[in-house]
C-alpha cells in the first residue's frame, strides 16, 4: 500500500474510491503523567509523550490502511494527521486520506 501526502503519484493514473480514516485515543499511566508534569516545569522534550504519539500515529495509519484495503485500494493519497486532547493525559490521533486504485 502506497501512502503519500501528495494529491498524485508520479506516473500513475488514479481512480478515486473515497475517504478513509483511522484513529486511536492513547494515554499514559499516572506515574508517567506525573513525570511529564515535572518535565513541563523545567522544560524540554517529554519523551514518554513523544513515544506515545509516535505509536498512536502508527496505529491510526494501520487502521486507515485496513479501511483502504477493504475498498480495494492500491494507495492512499492526500494523507493528513490531526490530534486533539480528549482529557488530561489522553490524546486522539486521526489519520485521513483518499483511497485510490491505479487506473
Residue pairs with C-beta under 8 A, 6 or more apart in sequence:
1 65
1 68
1 69
1 73
1 74
1 75
1 76
2 9
2 74
2 75
2 76
3 61
3 65
3 75
3 76
3 79
3 97
4 75
4 76
4 77
4 78
4 79
5 78
5 79
5 80
6 77
6 78
7 77
7 78
8 14
8 77
9 75
9 77
9 100
12 75
12 102
12 103
13 102
13 103
14 75
14 77
14 100
14 101
14 102
14 103
15 100
15 101
15 102
15 103
16 98
16 99
16 100
17 68
17 71
17 72
17 73
17 98
17 99
17 100
17 101
18 71
18 98
18 99
19 96
19 97
19 98
19 99
20 64
20 67
20 68
20 71
20 73
20 76
20 96
20 97
20 98
20 99
21 63
21 64
21 67
21 94
21 95
21 96
21 97
22 59
22 60
22 61
22 62
22 63
22 64
22 65
22 66
22 67
22 94
22 95
23 60
23 63
23 92
23 93
23 94
23 95
24 56
24 59
24 60
24 63
24 92
24 93
25 86
25 90
25 91
25 92
26 52
26 53
26 55
26 56
26 59
26 90
26 91
26 93
27 33
27 52
27 87
27 89
27 90
27 91
28 36
28 48
28 49
28 52
28 89
32 48
33 88
33 89
35 48
36 46
36 48
36 49
36 89
39 45
39 46
40 46
52 91
53 83
53 91
53 93
56 91
56 93
57 81
57 93
57 95
59 93
60 81
60 93
60 94
60 95
61 79
61 95
63 95
64 76
64 79
64 95
64 96
64 97
65 76
67 99
68 75
68 76
68 97
68 99
71 99
72 101
73 99
73 100
73 101
74 100
74 101
74 102
75 99
75 100
75 102
76 97
76 98
76 99
76 100
77 97
77 98
77 100
78 97
78 98
79 95
79 96
79 97
80 95
80 96
80 97
81 93
81 94
81 95
81 96
82 93
82 94
82 96
83 91
83 92
83 93
83 94
84 91
84 92
84 94
85 91
85 92
86 92
